[in-house]
Amino acid sequence: MDHLLAVENLTKIYARGEVLALDDMSFAVARGEFLVLIGLSGSGKSTLLRCINRLIEPTAGKVTFDGADVTQASPRELRRVRRRMAMIFQHFNLVKRSTVLTNVLSGKLGYMSPWTSAAHKFSRADIDKAMANLERVGIPEQAYKRANELSGGQQQRVGIARALMQEPDLLMADEPVSALDPATSHSVMQYLEVMNREDGVTVMASLHFLGLARRYGTRILALKDGQIVFEGLPSDIDEVRFREIYGEEAEEVEVL
């Protein structure tokens, strides 16, 4: 199998050794997969995604992305790797007072020189591409509004359009729909599904709802206390496995 990403013995310890967030975790992600991470809050999902692109520095272990050792990459090498790893955040991570168009264009900053990046000098081609990506997520008419004028679902679409600007090989989505209602959640997830199926982008998404994980994932990793407690097909998670993953809080988690 052709793996895009390999995680080996990844460990993250916070607070002077008092919190073990990731405990010797190993797995691989094939090109074109839609891998879903599930688990309770605090299980390690967000830490894992951020250690992969080194927004958080791992304590130990190795991350290999398309043959490149991310964990040992220099700042310059890491910048090149991150161009190919887009990220969508739970709370959108937009510059609220900037326009929607400017937020989308920021997806190109990793491809620009530091001076051009700081000055936000974008080419006509980049602007046209940003507008095309806003068209793709269905909100071109919002381009010149400030980001904080949009609804939560619209703001997450801006985040997706920004990710599209990178033309990534890997898209990591950290709880991308937890702040959205069910109908809007499916709408956002469908855009990620299109990127995966039509554009060939490998997707890793952390989700709280098992129903969404079953609907969109091609494979599931379940985390508990920083360890992988289940790895397999969405259809393999029955009620018994579900309760093993979520424990006493299983009743509070949406199953369907």
N, C-alpha and C positions, 0 to 999 in steps of 0.2 A: 504493500500500500504506500502511496506517495504522501508522506506527511509534510505539512506546512509548518507545524509547530510541535516541538517536543519539550516537555517539562520534566526535569529529573531531580528528584529528592529536594524539591523546593520547600524551604522552611523560612518562616518569618516570625520573629519574636519581638514583641513590643514591650515598652515600659520596663526597661532594665532587666529583661529576662522573666518578667512576671506573667506575661500573656503570650501564649503560643497560638498564633493566629493561623499559621500553616504548618502542618506537621509531616515533613518528609514526603511531600506529595509528588507523584509521578504519573504522567499520562501523555498521550500524543493526540494531535488533531489532524485529520486527513484534509487535503485540499477539497474544497467544495462542501464540507460538512456544515450542518447547522447544529452546533453543540449547545445544549442548554444546561446551565448550572442551576440546581435547585438546593434548597436548604433554608433553615431558619435564619433570621437576622443574627449575625455574629458567627455564622458557620464558616466564614472565610471567603465567600464568593467575591466580594468587592476587593479584598486584599489580593486575591489570586489574580484578578484582571489587572490590577495596578502593578503587581510585581512583574507581570509578563512584559509590559512596556516600560517598566522602571519608573513609573510615577511614584512608586514606593520601592525602596531598595530592599531586595531579599536579604535575609540573614545568611542563608546558605542555599546551595543547589545551583542548577543550571537551566537556562531557557535558551533553546535554539530555534531561530525563526528562519526558515528557508536556507538552512545551512550556516547562518550567522549566529555566533554566540552573543546573545543580547546581554547577558550578565557581565561579560568582560568587555563590552564595547566602549570605546572612547566616546567623549561627548559628540565629536563629529560623526563617528560611525552610528551612534545612537540616533542622532538627528535623521540620518538616512533611513534607518530601520523604521523609525516612527512615521515617516512619510507613508509607509505601506501598511501601517496599523492605525485605522481610524477608531475613534471611541465616541460612544453616545452615553450620556450621563443621566442619572435618575432625575436630577433637578435641572436638566437642560444645559447648564454651564454656558449660557449666552451672556454677551455684554448687553445688559438690559436696555441701556440708553442709546445704544447704537442701532442703526437700521438693520432690518432683516437681511438686506443684501450684503451689508458689511460683515455681518456675522457669518453668512455663507462663504463669502470670499476669504475669510480667515482660514478656511480649510486649505488654502494654497500657500500659507505662510511658510510651511516647511520646505517649499520648493524655491523660495526667494532668497536673495542675499540678505544679510542682516540689516543693511542700510535700507534697502527697498522694503523689507518686511516692517521695519520700524516706522517708515513713512507711509505704509499702507498704499503704495503706488501699484495699482493693478492695471493690467493691460485690458484692451477692449475685448480680446478673446476670453480673458478670465471673467469679465463681467457678463459676456454673452453666455458663457458656460454656467455661471451662477444662476442667471435667469432661467436657463434651460432646466437646471436642477430644481429650482423652485416650481417650475411648471410640472416637473415630474412628480413632485410630492403634493401638487394640487393647490399651491398658494402663491402663484406669481403676483397676484394683485396686492399681496402684503409686502412687497419688496421694499417699499420706502417708508413703511411704518416702523416705529421703534419696537424692539423685541418685546418690551414689557407691556405693549398694548395687545398682544396676542393671547389667546387661550392656551392652556397647558398643552393640549393636543397639537395646536399649531406651532407652539414653541419646540415641541419634540420633532415636528416635521422639519423645522429649520435646522435642528441638530442633524437630522438625516441628510438634508441637502448639503450641509457643511461637510459631512463625512464623504458624500459622493464626490465633492471637489477633489479629494485626495486620490480618487481612483484606487482605493485600498485593495490589498490582497486579503487582509484580515480585518473584520469589523468586530469590535468588542462593545457590547451593550450592557451597561451596568444598571439593572433594574429599570429598563427604559419606560415601563408602563405602570410602575407602582403608584404614581401620583395621578393616574388617569382613570376615568370611568370605564366599565367593561367594553362598551361599543367603541370608544376611542382607542382603547388598548388594542383591540383586534385590527383597527385601521392602521395603527403604527406598526404592529407586528407584520402586517401584510406587506408594508414597504420593505421591511428587512427581508422578508421571504422573497420578494422580487429581486432584491440585490443578490441574494444567494442563488436563486434558480436561473435568473436571466443574465446576470452579470458575472456569475461564477465566483462571487465573493464568499470566502469562508467566514462563517459567523459564529461567535461565542456570545451567548446572551445569558445573563443571570436573571432568573424569574422567581417570583414567590409563588405564583399560582400553578399548580400541577396541571390544570386544564390547558393553560397556554403552552406549557412545556410539551404536553402530549400532542397538541395540535400542530406546533411549528418545528419541534426538534426532530432531527434524524437520529440523535443519540443524546443520552442524558448522563450527566455526572451529578450525583447527590453528595453534598458535603455535610459533615457534622463534626463540630469541634476541630475544624482544620484538617480533617481527613476525608478521603473518598470512601463512602460507605455503600455506594451503588454505582455501577457503570454498565450501561446497556441500552436497549431499545426502549422508547417510551411505553410500548405495549407490555413490557416486562414488569412494570411497576404495578403490582396488585395492592390490595388493601393492607396485607401484612407488611410488605416492604414499605409502603407509605407510612405506616405507623412506626416502623423501625427508624425511618429517616427523621420524622417529625416528633416522635415520642408523645409526651402528654399533650402537646399543643396541636396534635393532628386534627382535633375537632375544629380548630379555629382557622384551618387552612382550606381554601377552596379546592375541592377534589375534581369537580367536573369542568 
